[in-house]
Amino acid sequence: MTFLRRKEVEAMTGLSRSYIYASMAEGTFPNNVSVGLKGVRWVQSEIHTWCLEKLKNRK
């Protein structure tokens, strides 16, 4: 299992920081995982699956 930093998630998805956090609040983007007092990461496989779903649902 690999954890990604926010900048890596932004690069992988092309999304901005504000869009990522707004989508998390809406429940349409994978939530992050706390890895310390100030650190959060995202699970790479969850981000990958989210990207695949976006591709599958495109018109």
N, C-alpha and C positions, 0 to 999 in steps of 0.2 A: 504494500500500500504506500502510495506517495502523497504527500501533502504539498499543496501549492500556496505560494504567497499571493497576495492580491494582485501585484503587478504581473505575475505569471498568468493569473486567471484573466486579467484584462487583455494580455497579449494573445492568449489562447482563444478568447471569445470575441475580441474586438469591442467589448463593452466598456463603458466608463465606470468609475468607482461609484458615482451616484446612482447609475442605472442598476448596478449589481445590488447595492444595498436596498434600493426601492423594490426591486424584484424579489429579493429575499423577504422583505416585509409583506409583500403580496402573496408569498408562497409559490412563486413561479420560477425560482432559482434555488439551487442547492444552498443550504445553510452552511455557515462556516463552523469550525471546531476550535474551541479555545485550547491553546497550547502553552499557556502561561498567564502571568498577570496582565500582560498587555498584548500578547500575540494571538493571532487567529490565522487559520489556514483552511483551505478547502481540499476535499478529497478529490484527487485527480480523476479517478474513475467516474465519480458523480458528475464532474464538469464535462467529461467526455460523453457520457450518456446524455446529458442535457443538450450538447451540441448535435449529437446524432438525432435526437428527437426533433430539433429545429429543422434539420435537413429533411427528415422524413415527412414533416408537416408542411413543407414549403409548397407553393403552388406554381 
